[in-house]
């Protein structure tokens, strides 16, 4: 167990973790990503869809892709199907 330091927590230093970042994606009609920030997508390693919280005011509907870019970098990106915008999901 970690002992209490006696200091009050600083709420002004709290930062969100793993927030999605907007990215520029060129896609085919699938929609399948062809380029990410002008870098060619060499391979799509996985693809999945999440539809959740449909009962809330802000539902979630996303199409995720685990991609490999030219040069070997692997990323997870998704298309928000409600706004038609693409994001990179850091982990």
C-alpha positions as CSV (number, residue, x, y, z in Angstrom):
1,X,0.0,0.0,0.0
2,X,1.2,3.5,-0.8
3,X,1.3,5.9,2.2
4,X,-0.7,9.1,2.1
5,X,1.5,12.1,1.3
6,X,-0.6,14.6,3.1
7,X,-0.8,16.8,0.1
8,X,-4.0,18.0,-1.4
9,X,-4.5,16.7,-5.0
10,X,-4.0,19.4,-7.7
11,X,-7.0,19.3,-10.1
12,X,-5.3,21.7,-12.5
13,X,-2.7,19.1,-13.4
14,X,-5.2,16.5,-14.5
15,X,-5.0,15.8,-18.2
16,X,-7.1,13.4,-20.3
17,X,-5.3,10.3,-21.4
18,X,-5.5,8.6,-24.8
19,X,-7.8,11.2,-26.4
20,X,-8.6,10.6,-30.1
21,X,-6.7,12.9,-32.5
22,X,-8.3,14.1,-35.7
23,X,-6.5,12.8,-38.9
24,X,-6.8,13.3,-42.6
25,X,-7.8,10.0,-44.3
26,X,-8.4,9.4,-48.0
27,X,-10.9,6.5,-48.3
28,X,-12.5,4.3,-50.9
29,X,-16.3,3.9,-50.9
30,X,-16.1,1.0,-48.5
31,X,-15.1,3.2,-46.4
32,X,-11.6,1.7,-46.3
33,X,-8.7,4.0,-45.5
34,X,-6.2,4.4,-48.4
35,X,-4.0,7.1,-47.0
36,X,-3.5,8.5,-43.5
37,X,-2.1,12.1,-43.4
38,X,-0.8,11.4,-47.0
39,X,1.0,8.2,-46.1
40,X,-0.2,5.1,-47.9
41,X,-1.9,2.4,-45.9
42,X,0.0,-0.8,-46.7
43,X,-2.2,-3.2,-44.8
44,X,-5.4,-3.5,-42.8
45,X,-4.7,-5.9,-40.0
46,X,-8.1,-5.8,-38.3
47,X,-11.5,-4.1,-38.7
48,X,-14.4,-3.8,-36.2
49,X,-17.5,-1.7,-35.5
50,X,-18.8,-0.4,-32.3
51,X,-22.4,0.9,-31.9
52,X,-23.0,1.8,-28.3
53,X,-25.0,4.0,-26.0
54,X,-27.8,4.3,-28.6
55,X,-30.2,5.2,-25.8
56,X,-28.3,8.3,-24.8
57,X,-28.3,11.8,-26.3
58,X,-24.8,11.2,-27.8
59,X,-24.7,7.6,-29.1
60,X,-21.4,6.1,-30.4
61,X,-21.1,4.6,-33.9
62,X,-17.5,4.0,-35.0
63,X,-15.7,1.9,-37.6
64,X,-12.2,1.0,-36.4
65,X,-9.2,-0.2,-38.4
66,X,-5.8,-1.5,-37.2
67,X,-3.6,-0.4,-40.1
68,X,0.1,-0.6,-41.1
69,X,1.4,2.5,-42.9
70,X,4.2,2.6,-45.4
71,X,7.4,2.2,-43.4
72,X,5.8,-0.3,-41.0
73,X,4.2,2.0,-38.4
74,X,1.0,0.4,-36.9
75,X,-1.9,2.5,-35.7
76,X,-5.5,2.2,-34.8
77,X,-7.8,4.7,-36.5
78,X,-11.6,5.0,-36.7
79,X,-14.3,6.8,-38.6
80,X,-17.0,8.4,-36.5
81,X,-20.0,7.3,-38.5
82,X,-22.2,10.0,-37.0
83,X,-19.9,12.9,-38.0
84,X,-18.0,11.2,-40.9
85,X,-14.7,12.3,-39.4
86,X,-11.6,10.2,-38.9
87,X,-9.5,9.9,-35.7
88,X,-6.3,8.2,-34.5
89,X,-6.8,6.4,-31.3
90,X,-3.6,6.3,-29.3
91,X,-3.1,3.5,-26.7
